[in-house]
Amino acid sequence: MATTTADFETRRHDSFGLRVQHLLHGNPVLGPLAVLVVAIIAFSIVNVRFFSAANLSLVLLQVTVIATLALGQTLIILTAGIDLSAGAIAVFSSILMALFCTDAGMPAPIALLLGFACGTAMGALNGLLVTRIKLPPFIVTLGTLTIFFSLNAVVSNSETVRGADMPGLMTWTGQSIPIGDFRLSYGSIIMLLLFGFFAYALSSTAWGKHVYATGDDVEAARLAGIRTGRVLFSVYTTAGLLYAIAGWILIGRLASASPNVGTEYNLDSITAVVLGGTSLFGGRGGVIGTLIGALIVGVFRNGLQLAGVEVVWQGFAIGLLVLIAVSIDQWIRKVKT
């Protein structure tokens, strides 16, 4: 039977779709990068102030805390887990650091290290409950989310610790370096260095390969000799440390330690990871995509604000982006290898 023109066009369309599917499967960062570039161009056309150095500095400053949280979240989602307590650990750690300085009178470096240790311990608790008690990550972190926020309120008496009452080291992350009209905060520099380190760790170390293998198929990884329990525990513990560092950056960002912030940080960190192309089913994605995802969130919120869009519709746009990203991820996962 002769091939008709319609059949030829259908096959050509299917072939193009398969090529795109394979390309995105092998390079998860390409999709988010294209969205970010298009968004920047579009918002620059809508409002010429968007592409100014001052505004771009603001966008980077605004996404620094969320990006750092999303870095830890990425490690967990790569293992097919989830962490709903990310923001709670960050805020509680920031309060503990501040109180160690002000109430306990500790030197700033000691207070900072103890705060990092507390955040790491909170992440380790999540890891123990997931690996030893075998509880689902969603249930574990939903429970610790409530626990940490409650302890945060008790310890702080729901009172903010002013930056002026803390040593300069605690608010140092909020200071910035001028690069022409662009200002780069020390917190943003720390965040970028962390992304660089974990990009290397995931791509070039045995630990990184074990993280991907565990997320792709935990049983197959176990049969291959990988100690999946240790991998999962290390991921949650490392994420706790990253959340504590985000708490330090948050103190610099706000010039204070407030127990009344961070309720939206958990979902924002997951949003950045999903928009960055990391699969919620584990085993595919990376931290560079997460950084791009965090920037997408920042760019959209800032651009829509400059365009005069109401806050409620800004949230609508971000939510729509998440649904599209998850749908694309489902489509990409169907690729035949």
Helices and strands as residue ranges (DSSP letters): H 5-26, H 30-46, G 48-51, H 53-77, H 86-102, H 108-131, H 137-156, E 161-162, G 163-165, H 168-171, G 172-174, E 176-179, E 182-185, H 186-204, H 206-216, H 218-223, H 228-254, E 256-257, H 265-275, H 287-306, H 311-333
